[in-house]
Amino acid sequence: MKKIWMGSMLILVSLGLSTPVQAEPKQGESVKRVYVTSEEIFFDMLRPTITKYVTDHYGHEIVWFEPRIVDARSEVTSNNWTYEVALMIKVDDHLDKYEGYGLDILKLKIDSTRNKNKRPSESNIRLLEYRNVVLPQQLNR
């Protein structure tokens, strides 16, 4: 009796484990999962702010890409926590007479949401410095 009971339990368990379950995205919806770094998440959150500062610097919309952190520091006092982050970006203005792209550095001051005098949802990002490091090469005409 025990052998029949154990045999039927073994069959039920193996059938339960081997039942294929397939989850598919909705029709026409494409799903792709890729690895990202914390730096990519950080830049994605800062993208609107960086775009605003680049546009303000050049006076019109300009393409920027491949951001990299070149320096990051934090300043901590008893009730204030801020970060100073220097970013290098490649810029390309399709409307100018230059070939290639330039390199710019933005230095930002970011107030942490850990500050005792601010609500957790508030953060303040200010531009400390914007400079052109490498200008694009002028076209020979």
N, C-alpha and C positions, 0 to 999 in steps of 0.2 A: 504494500500500500504506500509506504514511504517513497519507494522508487517511482511509482506512477505520479505521486504528488510532486516530487522534486523534478521529474522529467517534464511534467506539464508546466511547472513554474519556470523552468529553464527555457522552454520553447516560447512562453509568453514574454519573458524578459528579452530574449533575443529578437523576437519580432517587434517589440516595442522600441528597442534601440536601433533597429535597422530600418525603420520606416522613414523614408526620405521626406524631408520638409524643405520646401523651396520658397523663399521670399523673393519676389521680383518687384522692381519699381513700377509705378504706374505706366501705362502705355505712353510711349513717346518721351518719357522722362529718363534722362541719362544720369547715372550716379557714378562718380569716380572719387575714390578716396586716395589722397596722397599725403605723404609726410610733410609737415611744415615745421619750421623752427619757431622759437619764441620771438626771434627778431622779426620774422615775417608777420606774425600776429601783431606785434608792436607797431610796425609800419602800416599795417592795414588800418589800425585804429587812428593813426596820425595822418593818414593820407589827405583828408580834407584840410587839415591845418597846414600841412606842407604845401599843398597846392595853392592855398591862399597866399602864403608868404612868397612863393615863387612868382605867382601872378602879380602880386604887389611890387616885387623887385623889378620885373621886366616890363610892367605896364600893360601886359596882355597875356592871354593864356599861352602856356608853353608846355611842351612835353618834358616830363622828368621821369627817370627810371633808375633802376639798380641802386637803391639807397643802401648805405652802409654806415654803421655806427663807428666813428673813429675815436670817440672819447665819451666816457660816461662817468659822472661823479654824483655823489649825494651829499647834501648839506643837512645836518640834523641839529636842531636846537631842542629845548625842552617842550615847545609846543608847535614846532614847525618842521616839516620834512619836505625838501625840494630836491629835484634832480636837474643837473645840467648835462645835456646830451648834445654832442656835436655829430652831425650827420653829413656825409658826403653823398652827393647825388650827381648823376649825369643829366645834362639838360640838352635839349635839341629844339631849336626854334625853326620850324619849317618856313617861316615867313622871312627870315633874314638872308643875307647874302653870304653866309658862312657855310663851310663844308664840315661835316662831322658834328661832334658834340663837345660841350664844355663840361667842366667839373666845378661844382659850387659846394660850399660848406655853409650849413645853417647851424647856429648854436642856439638851442632852445632851453628855456627854464620851465620845468614842469612842476607845479605844486602837487604834492601827493594828496591822496584822499585820506591819508592817515592823520592829517593835521587836526589838532584839537579844536581850532576855531572855525572849521568848515564842516559842512554836512558831507557824509561819505560819497554822495553822488556828484559833488562838485570837484572839478580839477581845472586848473588854469594853466594854459600853455602860452608862453610869451617868447617872442623872437629877441634874442640878445644880440646876435650878429649874423649878417649875411654877407658872404664874400665870394667873388669869382676866383677860383684857383687857377683854372686853365680855360682860356677862351678858345672857341672853335677857330680853325684855320680859315683865313680869308681866301675866297676863290680867285684864281688867277684868270683874268679876262683880258 
